[in-house]
């Protein structure tokens, strides 16, 4: 969200991505997000007990994802 410095145009809900992560992986698996964007899939993977690897070529989106992941994982919310 914009009040937290997240200006990514297609931010997904963590709950939605957690559901999709659970459909395609098991706890302990590695989830790869080759277009990390705002980091939602990485956050969902962590919350669901998966390891994750996020890749983002845009410096702006990388910084958004990095800040969001740090903030979300510092004070985890279960949806």
N, CA, C and O of each residue as an XYZ file, in Angstrom:
316
protein
N       0.828     -1.179      0.000
C       0.000      0.000      0.000
C       0.875      1.245      0.000
O       2.013      1.233      0.468
N       0.323      2.292     -0.526
C       1.109      3.513     -0.732
C       1.538      4.181      0.565
O       2.575      4.845      0.592
N       0.778      4.026      1.633
C       1.168      4.680      2.885
C       2.430      4.066      3.484
O       3.073      4.682      4.334
N       2.789      2.862      3.049
C       4.021      2.205      3.496
C       5.095      2.218      2.417
O       6.076      1.481      2.521
N       4.935      3.033      1.389
C       5.942      3.139      0.341
C       5.853      2.067     -0.721
O       6.804      1.872     -1.478
N       4.736      1.368     -0.797
C       4.572      0.308     -1.780
C       3.736      0.846     -2.945
O       2.509      0.903     -2.877
N       4.432      1.235     -4.006
C       3.756      1.801     -5.171
C       3.675      0.810     -6.323
O       3.446      1.208     -7.465
N       3.858     -0.468     -6.039
C       3.788     -1.471     -7.100
C       2.354     -1.528     -7.621
O       1.415     -1.519     -6.826
N       2.164     -1.587     -8.950
C       0.815     -1.499     -9.512
C      -0.038     -2.761     -9.367
O      -1.253     -2.693     -9.548
N       0.564     -3.909     -9.046
C      -0.240     -5.142     -8.982
C       0.024     -5.925     -7.704
O       0.316     -7.120     -7.762
N      -0.074     -5.277     -6.564
C       0.124     -5.954     -5.282
C      -0.995     -6.965     -5.076
O      -2.176     -6.646     -5.214
N      -0.600     -8.193     -4.744
C      -1.576     -9.260     -4.491
C      -1.762     -9.425     -2.983
O      -0.866     -9.086     -2.210
N      -2.916     -9.941     -2.558
C      -3.114    -10.239     -1.137
C      -2.243    -11.434     -0.714
O      -2.141    -12.416     -1.449
N      -1.626    -11.351      0.453
C      -0.801    -12.451      0.939
C      -1.644    -13.717      1.086
O      -1.174    -14.816      0.792
N      -2.864    -13.568      1.531
C      -3.739    -14.742      1.713
C      -3.942    -15.491      0.394
O      -3.911    -16.722      0.374
N      -4.148    -14.769     -0.696
C      -4.315    -15.400     -2.008
C      -3.049    -16.140     -2.416
O      -3.111    -17.288     -2.857
N      -1.907    -15.487     -2.270
C      -0.657    -16.119     -2.676
C      -0.307    -17.297     -1.766
O       0.296    -18.267     -2.226
N      -0.672    -17.230     -0.493
C      -0.448    -18.359      0.418
C      -1.251    -19.574     -0.043
O      -0.761    -20.702      0.003
N      -2.474    -19.342     -0.481
C      -3.297    -20.432     -1.011
C      -2.628    -21.062     -2.232
O      -2.550    -22.286     -2.337
N      -2.151    -20.233     -3.149
C      -1.498    -20.750     -4.356
C      -0.181    -21.456     -4.017
O       0.142    -22.486     -4.608
N       0.568    -20.907     -3.079
C       1.811    -21.562     -2.636
C       1.489    -22.939     -2.063
O       2.210    -23.902     -2.322
N       0.415    -23.039     -1.290
C       0.050    -24.330     -0.678
C      -0.388    -25.351     -1.716
O      -0.234    -26.554     -1.507
N      -0.934    -24.880     -2.834
C      -1.352    -25.805     -3.895
C      -0.168    -26.401     -4.650
O      -0.235    -27.531     -5.134
N       0.925    -25.627     -4.749
C       2.035    -26.057     -5.594
C       3.290    -26.481     -4.873
O       4.312    -26.736     -5.510
N       3.237    -26.563     -3.530
C       4.452    -26.916     -2.801
C       4.106    -27.507     -1.446
O       2.972    -27.431     -0.974
N       5.121    -28.096     -0.843
C       5.000    -28.675      0.498
C       5.896    -27.883      1.454
O       6.850    -27.244      1.009
N       5.604    -27.914      2.763
C       6.495    -27.257      3.718
C       7.946    -27.719      3.514
O       8.216    -28.907      3.341
N       8.857    -26.762      3.537
C      10.270    -27.056      3.333
C      10.723    -26.932      1.884
O      11.922    -26.838      1.621
N       9.782    -26.930      0.937
C      10.130    -26.742     -0.471
C      10.649    -25.328     -0.701
O      10.483    -24.443      0.139
N      11.280    -25.133     -1.854
C      11.723    -23.803     -2.264
C      10.739    -23.256     -3.293
O      10.440    -23.918     -4.287
N      10.247    -22.064     -3.056
C       9.339    -21.383     -3.974
C      10.140    -20.319     -4.721
O      10.763    -19.458     -4.102
N      10.122    -20.380     -6.032
C      10.824    -19.412     -6.866
C       9.820    -18.430     -7.444
O       8.837    -18.826     -8.070
N      10.074    -17.145     -7.229
C       9.264    -16.104     -7.859
C      10.190    -15.293     -8.762
O      10.909    -14.416     -8.283
N      10.178    -15.580    -10.079
C      11.108    -14.912    -10.989
C      10.739    -13.466    -11.312
O      11.520    -12.750    -11.939
N       9.565    -13.039    -10.890
C       9.123    -11.655    -11.081
C       8.571    -11.184     -9.739
O       7.358    -11.057     -9.572
N       9.443    -10.929     -8.803
C       9.112    -10.733     -7.392
C       8.187     -9.547     -7.132
O       7.375     -9.591     -6.208
N       8.299     -8.503     -7.923
C       7.408     -7.352     -7.755
C       7.456     -6.772     -6.366
O       8.495     -6.264     -5.944
N       6.346     -6.837     -5.642
C       6.295     -6.257     -4.296
C       6.580     -7.281     -3.205
O       6.512     -6.949     -2.022
N       6.897     -8.520     -3.576
C       7.328     -9.519     -2.607
C       6.243    -10.380     -1.993
O       6.524    -11.141     -1.067
N       5.020    -10.289     -2.473
C       3.907    -11.018     -1.859
C       4.138    -12.518     -1.815
O       3.896    -13.148     -0.786
N       4.604    -13.104     -2.919
C       4.804    -14.560     -2.957
C       5.884    -14.978     -1.968
O       5.765    -16.027     -1.335
N       6.923    -14.185     -1.826
C       7.993    -14.500     -0.873
C       7.466    -14.479      0.558
O       7.800    -15.346      1.364
N       6.651    -13.496      0.860
C       6.045    -13.401      2.191
C       5.145    -14.603      2.437
O       5.209    -15.223      3.499
N       4.313    -14.930      1.467
C       3.401    -16.072      1.601
C       4.180    -17.365      1.788
O       3.814    -18.197      2.619
N       5.248    -17.539      1.026
C       6.060    -18.750      1.148
C       6.628    -18.873      2.563
O       6.578    -19.946      3.164
N       7.160    -17.790      3.086
C       7.728    -17.799      4.440
C       6.662    -18.157      5.468
O       6.887    -18.995      6.341
N       5.500    -17.519      5.360
C       4.402    -17.768      6.298
C       3.948    -19.221      6.227
O       3.548    -19.794      7.241
N       4.006    -19.821      5.046
C       3.560    -21.199      4.848
C       4.653    -22.231      5.110
O       4.452    -23.419      4.859
N       5.801    -21.795      5.609
C       6.867    -22.730      5.969
C       7.702    -23.204      4.793
O       8.292    -24.283      4.838
N       7.753    -22.399      3.744
C       8.583    -22.715      2.585
C       9.805    -21.808      2.573
O       9.792    -20.714      3.138
N      10.854    -22.278      1.922
C      11.987    -21.413      1.618
C      11.615    -20.685      0.340
O      10.724    -21.131     -0.383
N      12.266    -19.592      0.050
C      11.883    -18.849     -1.148
C      13.077    -18.140     -1.758
O      14.074    -17.854     -1.095
N      12.936    -17.870     -3.043
C      13.921    -17.107     -3.798
C      13.147    -16.173     -4.707
O      12.394    -16.622     -5.571
N      13.331    -14.870     -4.515
C      12.657    -13.873     -5.338
C      13.657    -13.162     -6.226
O      14.741    -12.790     -5.777
N      13.295    -12.974     -7.477
C      14.147    -12.294     -8.455
C      13.368    -11.099     -8.997
O      12.194    -11.222     -9.346
N      14.026     -9.945     -9.067
C      13.379     -8.750     -9.609
C      14.427     -7.907    -10.325
O      15.456     -7.564     -9.743
N      14.170     -7.572    -11.587
C      15.148     -6.787    -12.349
C      14.999     -5.280    -12.139
O      15.956     -4.533    -12.341
N      13.821     -4.832    -11.741
C      13.594     -3.406    -11.503
C      14.135     -3.016    -10.128
O      13.732     -3.586     -9.114
N      15.039     -2.054    -10.096
C      15.590     -1.597     -8.820
C      14.484     -1.039     -7.930
O      14.471     -1.281     -6.723
N      13.562     -0.296     -8.525
C      12.458      0.285     -7.757
C      11.618     -0.807     -7.095
O      11.308     -0.712     -5.908
N      11.245     -1.845     -7.852
C      10.428     -2.922     -7.289
C      11.226     -3.772     -6.317
O      10.684     -4.257     -5.324
N      12.525     -3.958     -6.597
C      13.384     -4.688     -5.666
C      13.372     -4.007     -4.298
O      13.248     -4.674     -3.271
N      13.501     -2.687     -4.287
C      13.507     -1.953     -3.024
C      12.154     -2.044     -2.323
O      12.093     -2.174     -1.100
N      11.074     -1.975     -3.093
C       9.734     -2.143     -2.515
C       9.624     -3.520     -1.873
O       9.199     -3.640     -0.724
N      10.008     -4.560     -2.614
C       9.910     -5.935     -2.102
C      10.787     -6.124     -0.874
O      10.347     -6.703      0.120
N      12.004     -5.649     -0.933
C      12.926     -5.811      0.191
C      12.356     -5.171      1.457
O      12.363     -5.786      2.523
N      11.868     -3.948      1.340
C      11.303     -3.258      2.502
C      10.040     -3.945      3.004
O       9.842     -4.082      4.211
N       9.191     -4.374      2.087
C       7.938     -5.018      2.479
C       8.200     -6.355      3.154
O       7.585     -6.667      4.173
N       9.108     -7.148      2.595
C       9.421     -8.448      3.185
C       9.988     -8.270      4.593
O       9.577     -8.967      5.520
N      10.918     -7.351      4.753
C      11.484     -7.097      6.089
C      10.386     -6.716      7.079
O      10.335     -7.242      8.190
N       9.513     -5.804      6.674
C       8.449     -5.332      7.564
C       7.455     -6.442      7.882
O       7.111     -6.646      9.046
N       6.998     -7.151      6.879
C       5.999     -8.203      7.082
C       6.534     -9.342      7.931
O       5.812     -9.881      8.768
N       7.800     -9.717      7.725
C       8.355    -10.851      8.447
C       8.837    -10.467      9.846
O       9.033    -11.335     10.696
N       9.025     -9.179     10.083
C       9.382     -8.708     11.430
C       8.189     -8.840     12.353
O       8.337     -9.232     13.510
N       7.011     -8.518     11.854
C       5.777     -8.619     12.639
C       4.783     -9.437     11.838
O       3.864     -8.889     11.229
N       4.973    -10.780     11.839
C       4.126    -11.635     11.005
C       2.639    -11.509     11.355
O       2.247    -11.406     12.517
N       1.857    -11.522     10.313
C       0.407    -11.502     10.461
C      -0.110    -12.759      9.764
O       0.289    -13.052      8.637
N      -0.962    -13.471     10.403
C      -1.516    -14.664      9.758
C      -2.785    -14.282      9.013
O      -3.891    -14.666      9.394
N      -2.606    -13.531      7.962
C      -3.652    -13.070      7.065
C      -4.494    -12.114      7.807
O      -5.456    -11.581      7.255
